[in-house]
Amino acid sequence: MISHPRTSFPFVLPALLLASCAYAESGDSEFAQTLKSAAASANGDYTISEMGTFDEPWAIEFIPGTPVIAITEKAGTLKLMNSADGTIAEVSGVPQVAYAGQGGLGDIAFLESEAESADGLEEGRTIYLSYAEAGEGDTRGAAVGRGMLVCEAALSGCTLQDFAVIWRQSPKVTGKGHYSHRIQLSPGGEHLFIASGDRQKQDPAQDTSNTLGTIVRLDLDGSPASGNPLAQDGGATAEIWSWGHRNILGMDFDAEGRLWETEHGPAGGDELNLVERGANYGWPARSFGDNYSGVPITDHSADDGYTKPATFWTPVIAPGDMIIYSGDMFAPWRGDALITGLKTQALIRVEIDGTSAREVARYDFGARLRSVEQGPDGAIWIAEDGTDARLLKLTM
């Protein structure tokens, strides 16, 4: 089925810079069509164009070497949109998902190495998809599968072929939250990093016999990658790269090849972390937030043995996704982390300097923001959260 999004309308927003310390606070604010800039000369004005609307979009990803952007909708639909003309097609053959709570169809990843060798989508592209998968009884868990995305012509007759699960979160548990299941390919395209949330069970994040509350590092076929810190232990443990995580919803590599992630804290203590091999980030033993019951969680201290966040937020920002910008269109932002805020309804810009980070700006959108992606020309694409959510394109 091919359709066209509603007519896009461009409008201009000056950049909004908020003075903030490394441990930034967040808050909700009403949408304003024009926002005053504290440093317009440094950032200039940018235009936001509405490119279409989608039902609970969760991830957006450009197919390398093409103008086509893939969009997952949480209930289990994968769509493709030609960003040049707005044509939209639905992909058949998507696996059945456990759609409930925070679960459903999740993230998407493509191989950059296929950008030059493939001629459009008719030749097929390797695609990785994450989703919530039902288990026995009332259990669920994240899964990642690999297949071929093939279209008969342009965006016609698109289907997912030879799709097979290559990784499962272990173990499957009850509940419908904290899957995480963000996917990130390493800069050289050799390894697959998958965020595996704690599934709201907390303590397993400190138990490396399972993969809850971890980031796993795999070969492209889903097998544990050599060089993982606990490879000698075998089983699910051999997959683990780092642990002590809560609910990771954004991951990206910087220009130096370092992996960064942003994750939800409890009542306070959202984090931006530099991910290091074999590092333990402390959850649930340490956090800069409190339990929702009001019972405090011990804060990090210099001598506690856990890896500390590069920066954190109390009140929370409720991060939805993250990229590290590398384009030319927004040149002053190059190297910065751009984080979509759910609670804050803002795009949050964090300056990264070596291994440290600090929030430098918030750009208010007046709607919960789920996902962010950099386009081939350096434009920034943002998907709102929820039903009838807009896909927005930011250009300078």
BELWO-V291546 format. One record per residue. N is the residue number from 1. RES is the residue in one letter. SS is DSSP state (a for helix, b for strand, c for the rest). BURIAL is b if it has 16 or more other ideal C-beta (glycine too) atoms within 10 Angstrom, else e. Layout:
N_RES_SS_BURIAL + N_RES_SS_BURIAL
This chain:
1_M_c_e + 2_I_b_e + 3_S_b_e + 4_H_b_e + 5_P_c_b + 6_R_c_e + 7_T_c_e + 8_S_c_e + 9_F_c_e + 10_P_b_e + 11_F_b_e + 12_V_b_e + 13_L_b_b + 14_P_b_b + 15_A_c_b + 16_L_c_b + 17_L_c_b + 18_L_c_b + 19_A_c_e + 20_S_c_b + 21_C_c_e + 22_A_c_e + 23_Y_c_e + 24_A_c_b + 25_E_c_e + 26_S_c_b + 27_G_c_e + 28_D_c_e + 29_S_c_e + 30_E_c_e + 31_F_c_e + 32_A_c_e + 33_Q_c_e + 34_T_c_e + 35_L_c_b + 36_K_c_e + 37_S_c_b + 38_A_c_e + 39_A_c_e + 40_A_a_e + 41_S_a_e + 42_A_a_e + 43_N_a_b + 44_G_c_e + 45_D_b_e + 46_Y_b_b + 47_T_b_e + 48_I_b_b + 49_S_b_e + 50_E_b_b + 51_M_b_b + 52_G_b_b + 53_T_b_e + 54_F_b_b + 55_D_c_e + 56_E_c_b + 57_P_b_b + 58_W_b_b + 59_A_b_b + 60_I_b_b + 61_E_b_b + 62_F_b_b + 63_I_c_b + 64_P_c_b + 65_G_c_b + 66_T_c_b + 67_P_c_e + 68_V_b_b + 69_I_b_b + 70_A_b_b + 71_I_b_b + 72_T_b_b + 73_E_b_b + 74_K_c_b + 75_A_c_e + 76_G_c_b + 77_T_b_b + 78_L_b_b + 79_K_b_b + 80_L_b_b + 81_M_b_b + 82_N_b_b + 83_S_c_b + 84_A_c_e + 85_D_c_e + 86_G_c_b + 87_T_b_b + 88_I_b_b + 89_A_b_b + 90_E_b_e + 91_V_b_b + 92_S_b_e + 93_G_c_e + 94_V_c_b + 95_P_c_b + 96_Q_c_e + 97_V_c_b + 98_A_c_b + 99_Y_c_b + 100_A_b_e + 101_G_c_e + 102_Q_c_b + 103_G_b_b + 104_G_c_b + 105_L_b_b + 106_G_b_b + 107_D_b_b + 108_I_b_b + 109_A_b_b + 110_F_b_b + 111_L_c_b + 112_E_c_e + 113_S_c_e + 114_E_a_b + 115_A_a_e + 116_E_a_e + 117_S_a_e + 118_A_c_b + 119_D_c_e + 120_G_c_e + 121_L_c_b + 122_E_c_e + 123_E_c_e + 124_G_c_b + 125_R_b_b + 126_T_b_e + 127_I_b_b + 128_Y_b_b + 129_L_b_b + 130_S_b_b + 131_Y_b_b + 132_A_b_b + 133_E_b_b + 134_A_b_b + 135_G_c_b + 136_E_c_e + 137_G_c_e + 138_D_c_e + 139_T_c_e + 140_R_b_b + 141_G_b_b + 142_A_b_b + 143_A_b_b + 144_V_b_b + 145_G_b_b + 146_R_b_b + 147_G_b_b + 148_M_b_b + 149_L_b_b + 150_V_b_b + 151_C_c_b + 152_E_c_e + 153_A_b_e + 154_A_c_b + 155_L_c_b + 156_S_b_e + 157_G_c_e + 158_C_c_b + 159_T_b_b + 160_L_b_b + 161_Q_b_e + 162_D_b_e + 163_F_b_b + 164_A_b_e + 165_V_b_e + 166_I_b_b + 167_W_b_b + 168_R_b_b + 169_Q_c_b + 170_S_c_b + 171_P_c_b + 172_K_c_b + 173_V_b_b + 174_T_c_e + 175_G_c_b + 176_K_c_b + 177_G_c_b + 178_H_c_b + 179_Y_c_b + 180_S_b_b + 181_H_b_b + 182_R_b_b + 183_I_b_b + 184_Q_b_b + 185_L_b_b + 186_S_c_e + 187_P_c_e + 188_G_c_e + 189_G_c_e + 190_E_c_e + 191_H_b_b + 192_L_b_b + 193_F_b_b + 194_I_b_b + 195_A_b_b + 196_S_b_b + 197_G_c_b + 198_D_c_b + 199_R_c_b + 200_Q_c_b + 201_K_c_b + 202_Q_c_b + 203_D_a_e + 204_P_a_b + 205_A_a_b + 206_Q_a_b + 207_D_c_e + 208_T_c_b + 209_S_c_e + 210_N_c_b + 211_T_c_b + 212_L_c_b + 213_G_c_b + 214_T_b_b + 215_I_b_b + 216_V_b_b + 217_R_b_b + 218_L_b_b + 219_D_b_e + 220_L_c_b + 221_D_c_e + 222_G_c_b + 223_S_c_e + 224_P_b_b + 225_A_c_b + 226_S_c_e + 227_G_c_e + 228_N_c_b + 229_P_c_b + 230_L_c_b + 231_A_a_e + 232_Q_a_e + 233_D_a_e + 234_G_c_e + 235_G_a_e + 236_A_a_b + 237_T_a_b + 238_A_a_b + 239_E_a_b + 240_I_b_b + 241_W_b_b + 242_S_b_b + 243_W_b_b + 244_G_c_b + 245_H_c_b + 246_R_c_b + 247_N_b_b + 248_I_b_b + 249_L_b_b + 250_G_b_b + 251_M_b_b + 252_D_b_b + 253_F_b_b + 254_D_c_b + 255_A_c_e + 256_E_c_e + 257_G_c_e + 258_R_c_b + 259_L_b_b + 260_W_b_b + 261_E_b_b + 262_T_b_b + 263_E_b_b + 264_H_b_b + 265_G_c_b + 266_P_c_b + 267_A_b_b + 268_G_c_b + 269_G_c_b + 270_D_b_b + 271_E_b_b + 272_L_b_b + 273_N_b_b + 274_L_b_b + 275_V_b_b + 276_E_c_e + 277_R_c_e + 278_G_c_e + 279_A_c_b + 280_N_b_b + 281_Y_c_b + 282_G_c_b + 283_W_c_b + 284_P_c_b + 285_A_c_b + 286_R_c_b + 287_S_c_b + 288_F_c_b + 289_G_c_b + 290_D_b_b + 291_N_c_e + 292_Y_c_e + 293_S_c_e + 294_G_c_e + 295_V_c_e + 296_P_b_e + 297_I_c_b + 298_T_c_e + 299_D_c_e + 300_H_c_b + 301_S_c_e + 302_A_c_e + 303_D_c_e + 304_D_c_e + 305_G_c_e + 306_Y_c_b + 307_T_c_b + 308_K_c_b + 309_P_c_b + 310_A_c_b + 311_T_b_b + 312_F_b_b + 313_W_b_b + 314_T_c_b + 315_P_c_b + 316_V_c_b + 317_I_c_b + 318_A_c_b + 319_P_b_b + 320_G_b_b + 321_D_b_b + 322_M_b_b + 323_I_b_b + 324_I_b_b + 325_Y_c_b + 326_S_c_e + 327_G_c_b + 328_D_c_e + 329_M_c_b + 330_F_c_b + 331_A_a_e + 332_P_a_e + 333_W_a_b + 334_R_c_e + 335_G_c_e + 336_D_c_b + 337_A_b_b + 338_L_b_b + 339_I_b_b + 340_T_b_b + 341_G_b_b + 342_L_c_b + 343_K_c_b + 344_T_c_b + 345_Q_c_b + 346_A_b_b + 347_L_b_b + 348_I_b_b + 349_R_b_b + 350_V_b_b + 351_E_b_b + 352_I_b_b + 353_D_b_e + 354_G_c_e + 355_T_c_e + 356_S_b_e + 357_A_b_b + 358_R_b_b + 359_E_b_b + 360_V_b_b + 361_A_b_b + 362_R_b_b + 363_Y_b_b + 364_D_b_b + 365_F_c_b + 366_G_c_e + 367_A_c_b + 368_R_c_b + 369_L_b_b + 370_R_b_b + 371_S_b_b + 372_V_b_b + 373_E_b_b + 374_Q_b_b + 375_G_c_b + 376_P_c_e + 377_D_c_e + 378_G_c_b + 379_A_c_b + 380_I_b_b + 381_W_b_b + 382_I_b_b + 383_A_b_b + 384_E_b_b + 385_D_c_b + 386_G_c_e + 387_T_c_e + 388_D_c_e + 389_A_b_b + 390_R_b_b + 391_L_b_b + 392_L_b_b + 393_K_b_b + 394_L_b_b + 395_T_b_e + 396_M_c_b
